[in-house]
Amino acid sequence: MTRLLVLGGTEFVGRAVVEEALSRDWEVTVFHRGRHEAPAGVEVRLGDRTEPGGLAALEAGEWDFVVDTWSDAPSAVADAARLLEGRVGHYAYVSSRSVHGVPSAPGADEDAPVVESSVDDDGTDYARAKRGGELAAEEVFGDRALFVRAGLILGPYENIGRLPWWLNRIAKGGPVLAPGPRDLPLQYIDARDLAAWTLDAAQKGLSGPYNMVSPSGHATTESFLTACKAATGSDAEFRWTSPEAIEEAGIAPWRELPVWLPPGELHETLHQGNVERALATGLRCRPVTETVADTWAWLRSIGGDADQRPDRPRVGLAPEVEARALGL
């Protein structure tokens, strides 16, 4: 029986990893703070890794693999890795393509320059915190440490609000501000595809960094929004709006229009990364229609209002701002 320890495991990416492992009949242990209910069928160990003695629940036990989704000060990764050394075969750390800094060149791969950081970083800067987490895992596990450098993550259980906002907005129908160009390529990863690849990679003993997003253009702005309309059965009317008009209206890309970035440096950084290494090792990305439809089904199952991570700002465009921009 394959034994997996997930540090996290109750929200979004961690939950996707747990559910994927359970679907493979693995034995799963979830270590978390108890703020959210763990999936059924797992062993639960409680603790807060930011507190003195917070890892005590993990002082006993052995596992084949660990997946760590930590996003704050890398000292927490270092503490966990040191405690688990000798009792875990492989350490997968869910990192971020943000470690390459902004902007990064279009087509940048895993060998592109990364931000300066250390295991002792204070965690206040996301890019440095994630790079520090990589260094912490590598310091202990060496060539048994895997860095899953995720880009934009979408799918069921999303607690950032990007895809949920678009689905709820389009479900309301009527004129919808649709940011152009229509054929602008998007690059993202369904959390479930990330989970499947990560567990496969752990079994293969893969190590080092892997960019974890779909190929650029796996979806476009138009196919993404069209999938939202189809999933919700909405009568929404897309009003395609140029990047220049959106800027003139004072609307912020990414934050007020989630997922979308206008052509330029930020779009090249977020939506034009090189993922050949992950594809060559088995990454498979489901169609955007499936990601969107499954997220809508999940949203409806919980009443339409998803949990929001407290450390991330809410996203989305205020109705009055949208109406003003559309001249309504």
Backbone hydrogen bonds, N-H to C=O, Kabsch-Sander energy under -0.5 kcal/mol:
donor,donor_aa,acceptor,acceptor_aa,energy
4,L,2,T,-0.5
4,L,27,E,-3.0
5,L,65,F,-2.5
6,V,29,T,-2.8
7,L,5,L,-0.5
7,L,67,V,-2.8
8,G,6,V,-1.0
8,G,31,F,-2.3
12,F,157,Y,-0.7
14,G,11,E,-1.0
15,R,11,E,-1.7
16,A,12,F,-2.4
17,V,13,V,-2.3
18,V,14,G,-2.2
19,E,15,R,-2.8
20,E,16,A,-2.1
21,A,17,V,-2.4
22,L,18,V,-2.6
23,S,19,E,-1.9
24,R,20,E,-0.8
24,R,21,A,-0.9
25,D,22,L,-1.8
26,W,21,A,-2.2
27,E,2,T,-3.0
28,V,26,W,-0.7
29,T,4,L,-2.9
30,V,43,E,-3.3
31,F,6,V,-2.6
31,F,29,T,-0.5
32,H,30,V,-0.6
32,H,45,R,-1.8
42,V,39,P,-0.8
43,E,28,V,-2.7
45,R,30,V,-2.8
47,G,32,H,-2.0
49,R,47,G,-0.6
51,E,48,D,-2.1
54,G,51,E,-2.4
56,A,53,G,-1.6
58,L,55,L,-2.4
59,E,56,A,-1.8
63,W,87,R,-2.8
64,D,3,R,-1.6
65,F,3,R,-1.8
66,V,90,H,-2.2
67,V,5,L,-2.4
68,D,92,A,-2.9
69,T,7,L,-1.7
76,A,73,A,-1.7
77,V,74,P,-0.5
78,A,74,P,-2.3
79,D,75,S,-2.6
80,A,76,A,-1.9
81,A,77,V,-2.9
82,R,78,A,-2.5
83,L,79,D,-2.1
84,L,80,A,-2.2
85,E,81,A,-1.1
87,R,84,L,-2.7
88,V,84,L,-0.7
89,G,63,W,-1.1
90,H,64,D,-0.8
91,Y,144,R,-2.7
92,A,66,V,-3.1
92,A,90,H,-0.6
93,Y,91,Y,-0.6
93,Y,146,L,-3.3
94,V,68,D,-2.9
94,V,92,A,-0.5
95,S,93,Y,-1.1
95,S,148,V,-1.2
97,R,150,A,-2.6
99,V,96,S,-1.6
100,H,97,R,-1.8
101,G,98,S,-2.4
107,G,272,Q,-3.7
108,A,105,A,-1.6
112,A,109,D,-1.8
115,V,99,V,-2.9
121,D,118,S,-1.7
126,Y,124,T,-0.5
129,A,125,D,-2.6
130,K,126,Y,-2.5
131,R,127,A,-2.3
132,G,128,R,-2.7
133,G,129,A,-2.0
134,E,130,K,-1.9
135,L,131,R,-2.3
136,A,132,G,-2.2
137,A,133,G,-2.2
138,E,134,E,-2.6
139,E,135,L,-2.3
140,V,136,A,-1.0
141,F,137,A,-2.8
142,G,138,E,-2.1
144,R,141,F,-2.2
145,A,142,G,-1.5
146,L,91,Y,-2.7
147,F,208,G,-2.7
148,V,93,Y,-2.6
148,V,146,L,-0.6
149,R,147,F,-1.2
149,R,210,Y,-2.4
150,A,95,S,-0.9
150,A,148,V,-1.7
151,G,212,M,-1.4
154,L,189,I,-2.3
158,E,155,G,-1.3
165,W,161,G,-1.8
166,W,162,R,-1.8
167,L,163,L,-2.6
168,N,164,P,-2.5
169,R,165,W,-2.8
170,I,166,W,-2.8
171,A,167,L,-2.2
172,K,168,N,-1.0
172,K,169,R,-0.7
173,G,170,I,-1.3
176,V,237,E,-2.9
178,A,176,V,-0.7
178,A,239,R,-2.0
180,G,241,T,-3.2
184,L,181,P,-1.5
186,L,219,A,-3.1
189,I,152,L,-2.3
191,A,154,L,-2.6
193,D,190,D,-0.9
194,L,190,D,-2.2
195,A,191,A,-2.2
196,A,192,R,-2.2
197,W,193,D,-2.3
198,T,194,L,-2.5
199,L,195,A,-2.2
200,D,196,A,-2.1
201,A,197,W,-3.1
202,A,198,T,-2.2
203,Q,199,L,-2.0
204,K,200,D,-1.8
205,G,201,A,-0.8
205,G,202,A,-0.8
206,L,201,A,-2.4
208,G,145,A,-2.7
210,Y,147,F,-2.1
212,M,149,R,-3.2
213,V,211,N,-0.6
214,S,188,Y,-2.9
217,G,186,L,-1.8
218,H,186,L,-0.7
218,H,215,P,-2.0
219,A,186,L,-0.9
221,T,184,L,-1.5
222,E,182,R,-2.4
224,F,220,T,-2.5
225,L,221,T,-2.4
226,T,222,E,-2.8
227,A,223,S,-1.8
228,C,224,F,-1.6
229,K,225,L,-2.2
230,A,226,T,-2.5
231,A,227,A,-2.5
232,T,228,C,-1.9
233,G,229,K,-1.2
234,S,229,K,-1.4
237,E,174,G,-2.6
238,F,236,A,-0.6
239,R,176,V,-3.3
240,W,238,F,-0.8
241,T,178,A,-2.8
246,I,242,S,-2.1
247,E,243,P,-2.4
248,E,244,E,-2.3
249,A,245,A,-1.6
250,G,247,E,-1.5
251,I,246,I,-2.1
254,W,257,L,-1.3
254,W,260,W,-1.5
255,R,253,P,-3.0
256,E,252,A,-1.9
257,L,252,A,-1.1
260,W,257,L,-1.0
260,W,258,P,-0.8
267,H,262,P,-0.6
268,E,264,G,-2.4
269,T,265,E,-2.0
270,L,266,L,-2.7
271,H,267,H,-2.8
272,Q,268,E,-0.8
274,N,108,A,-2.6
279,L,275,V,-2.4
280,A,276,E,-2.3
281,T,277,R,-0.6
281,T,278,A,-0.9
282,G,279,L,-1.5
283,L,278,A,-2.2
286,R,284,R,-0.5
290,E,287,P,-0.7
291,T,287,P,-1.8
292,V,288,V,-2.6
293,A,289,T,-2.4
294,D,290,E,-2.5
295,T,291,T,-1.8
296,W,292,V,-2.3
297,A,293,A,-2.3
298,W,294,D,-2.1
299,L,295,T,-2.7
300,R,296,W,-2.6
301,S,297,A,-1.7
302,I,298,W,-1.0
302,I,299,L,-0.8
303,G,300,R,-1.3
304,G,299,L,-3.2
305,D,302,I,-0.5
306,A,304,G,-0.6
309,R,159,N,-2.9
312,R,309,R,-1.5
316,G,255,R,-2.7
321,V,318,A,-0.5
322,E,318,A,-2.3
323,A,319,P,-2.6
324,R,320,E,-2.0
325,A,321,V,-2.3
326,L,322,E,-1.8
327,G,324,R,-1.0
328,L,323,A,-3.1
